[in-house]
Amino acid sequence: LDDLGKRYAVDLRLGLTNARAVENLARDGPNTLTPPPTTPEWVKFCRQLFGGFSILLWIGAILCFLAYSIQVATEEEPPNDNLYLGVVLAAVVIVTGCFSYFQEAKSSRIMDSFKKMVPQQAMVIREGEKMQINADLVVLGDLVEIKGGDRVPADLRVISSSGCKVDNSSLTGESEPQTRSPEFTHENPLETRNICFFSTNCVEGTARGIVIATGDRTVMGRIATLASELEVRQTPISIEIEHFIQIITGVAVFLGVSFFILSLILGYTWLEAVIFLIGIIVANVPEGLLATVTVCLTLTAKRMAKKNCLVKNLEAVETLGSTSTICSDKTGTLTQNRMTVAHMWFDNQIHDADTTEDQTDGVGDTAGDASESALLKCIEVCCGSVRDMRAANPKVAEIPFNSTNKYQLSIHEAEDNPSGHILVMKGAPERILDRCSTIMIQGQEEPMDEMWREAFQSAYLELGGLGERVLGFCHLNLSSSQFPRGFTFDCDDTNFPTMQLCFLGLISMIDPPRAAVPDAVGKCRSAGIKVIMVTGDHPITAKAIAKGVGIISEGNETVEDIAERLNIPLSQVNPRDAKACVVHGSDLKEMSSEYLDDLLRNHTEIVFARTSPQQKLIIVEGCQRQGAIVAVTGDGVNDSPALKKADIGVAMGIAGSDVSKQAADMILLDDNFASIVTGVEEGRLIFDNLKKSIAYTLTSNIPEISPFLLFIIASVPLPLGTVTILCIDLGTDMVPAISLAYETAESDIMKRQPRNPKTDKLVNERLISMAYGQIGMIQALAGFFTYFVILAENGFLPRNLVGIRIDWDDREVNDLEDSFGQQWTYEQRKIVEFTCHTAFFTSIVVVQWADLIICKTRRNSLFQQGMKNRILIFGLFVETALAAFLSYCPGMDVALRMYPLKILWWFCGIPYSLLIFIYDEVRKFILRRQPGGKQLLRENHD
């Protein structure tokens, strides 16, 4: 201690001088945490406006304005279609960007949370005087006093203490309060007893210590720096959207350039060819898809909130579904975060106690030591009112627990002996046993011989091996003649016996697993998700809980288990023979990255115990090196770096610290690990449903693009206009596409392996092949059939349409003859053309009915899945009603160039709709019979 005083230039009795304190404050700065640089809100808004899918729409809008500018420069009366399209695309991006920004509003408020944890006042001793000062003025070398209920103002080296216990659970994950005393007990600073850490709570007793670190230099400060400096990885869904943009851009540019060259070959001017190029590229942009994806993610986030999963970042919804590894904290996540009596040993038998969560009888919430609270609740349930017992047996003397004696003793007036007292003692079992000469068996005292000592040892080892904290109990009836009522018991210089006591039994306690966790871990296993426990607790306790919740399966052994079973040294066991392993933090410290990778690769069931925050980070990075999508759960400050580094961080809403909640992407409002499984299912479901939405939306691209291609190649009147395309993409297709987000999960959703981000893409070649090459083609045929029927009914037979475009669009030609010799003015021709646009549009709507129904399932028949999705049925009605409204509403001919249709023209698309449905049912039937079927038959949503 003298060396300590010299090192920090402090008098251990008088404290620092005021001058020295001022000097230290000037040198080290205030005892506060430095806030990290934050991203300005306008930058976050711009990311929403110009990131990912939005870029594609912005490029489309710019190309539209460019095309319109060329038309204005080269034509007397340019059409306004490209201007309208450009404005609409820009509006879609801005509205969706604002929506996403306000939905997420994600800012890194980690340091604000740390500041909330910093105590405002501290008791220091300077120049021999005790004084309360602001915590940010505490300096290196200060002499600080703490008591029960205080938060520790800085990292302290304890120099004296009296029954001091601190709650380190938010820092180390240990649920049991830790004793603090001047003795050095461990090389690891997190485990030694003589250091109190900044912002942990003192739960009882008092202590005096020297400040050895302040602000950013404290353990808490280093964790804060670690968490705030970590770079966040790109979410899997944003990677998928980037991949989708690349595919769509590739298809659009390929088609655009191909038809640009073809246009020049066919004799169009280069300006006309450029207009065609831009038109085809823009026609490939699915205008409504950005809004659909955002709304789908938002709907799922709201659905998850009802199931106690609060999503802070919309993209995290899907990330959880992609998860292949969950690194879970133990205390409070897998366990109930309350010490509970688990077993009792008396009369030479081990008895089980009730450790379930829903214990409604007995005392309510208790304050103070967790073990004392557990004993109190147990006795209340087993023996009746503790208050009545205390009243009937008043306490007259007590020696509190301390780390030297390792026992707690109290003397009471005995209810069953009106003139006598009873001495009761509890503490470390071996210390209690040493003080006993008899043992209570079946209500009779028997001598404590070797047989009973062996029975005690056997029970003690069994309970300890279960990872439980064991206490021994004994008593002694004090002679009423020697210790009559009113006798003054001296607890400092003991004037009563503390040896030759009667041993009563053992009680063991544990922070028990949550009831729903074993089932949740089992579901994770069947879903192909590896669950790894990462805790700061003792390896024996961690292993016991891991076995209790199924992280280590029944029958799977660690190297230690194998060595014990075969009775051979650990060195002779081949690590590959053990499916499970328990890794101590000190071993992890010495481990190379290669060895850790090998361990993660070759063991399916892993527990990491006594880990530091830095090591949790190393474990997460190791899992990510294996290509895993990693979810990390945690509730303490110690978990925050790992929560931020993970692909998805999951914090606890009730017991979680503010810091962990800010670092996480998702918060479990009920602190239940089982809610994660619900989240995984919802995440997988939204990925499946997004695929369905995208497949549905992209399919209508072909009937939207192909009229433009026929217009260029065959020089026919334009079958479908730009404004009509917008009515499909931002009108009739929107509600049905969103309705697919409400589709229920298929039966195998939690039985299949997690998707491989490298091979299982949101949009892949099979989906494009299905949407563009198969269903889209049938839809285009339906549109063209309707187009040719209407023109034929008006006198223009298909054989006379090729090459007619130039005369058709010429305002000067007012005597164009049809196939039967009738003459048509420019205005009359345009009414027929716009009627064709409307009919082509309604045909797309009719075939999209079938497309919506086939997109409901990946491989199941519609007759298996059924039509239980009411939102989807509503979407079909909305789609049809909107199409009818646009076709028949007065004024639409002027506003959108939509003209009323004969009822019969609606039926032109129905045969093609039936063809799509029958074709896809046959395809899925073959797929179910031959799962490894040909590529083109593979499911469009796999």
NORURKA-V410033 format. One record per helix or strand of 3 or more residues. SS is the DSSP state (H for helix, E for strand). FROM is the first residue (numbers start at 1). LEN is the number of residues. Records with the same first field share a line. If there is no record, write none. Layout:
# NORURKA-V410033
SS: FROM-LEN + FROM-LEN
This chain:
# NORURKA-V410033
H: 2-6 + 18-11 + 41-10 + 53-22 + 81-24 + 110-8 + 135-3 + 169-4 + 215-3 + 219-11 + 236-30 + 270-14 + 289-18 + 316-7 + 370-14 + 386-7 + 429-6 + 450-16 + 517-10 + 539-11 + 559-8 + 570-3 + 575-3 + 585-6 + 593-10 + 613-13 + 637-9 + 658-6 + 674-40 + 722-21 + 765-29 + 798-3 + 805-4 + 826-29 + 862-4 + 870-19 + 892-4 + 903-27 + 935-3
E: 121-6 + 129-6 + 143-5 + 155-13 + 201-13 + 309-3 + 325-4 + 335-12 + 349-4 + 395-5 + 407-7 + 421-7 + 436-6 + 444-4 + 469-10 + 501-13 + 530-5 + 580-5 + 605-5 + 630-5 + 648-5 + 666-3
